[in-house]
Amino acid sequence: MARTRISISLDSDQAERIRVHAERAGMDVSAYLVNAATRQMAEVEAAEAQFAQVDALIADAQAQAEALPVLPDVVDDDLTEQERQEVHAALALIYGTDGAVSRPGSAA
């Protein structure tokens, strides 16, 4: 199999740390870096495969959401007192009741 040379640039401290770790692993620097990169690629590919269905569901939900019509803005005056209380209760669950976080649409 033909070999391909890849050149990298790094700080001398990083290079020394890599050399020391490669030596401890009983490898030359090239083999050590190839091993590390190959392991990293395998981890990323496994994570991507694990979450592929979730990613597809998210993409589908986003596409469906983009196709929905734009709804008119609703202001407090458009809500009943009961609806207003429900909205404020829901926001309190998200943002807490200590008032430390400003709520959307309110002054900071």
ABEGO torsion letter per residue (X at the ends): XBBBBBBBBBBAAAAAAAAAAAAAAGBBAAAAAAAAAAAAAAAAAAAAAAAAAAAAAAAAAAAAAAABBBBBBBBAAABBAAAAAAAAAAAAAAAEAAGABBBBGBBX
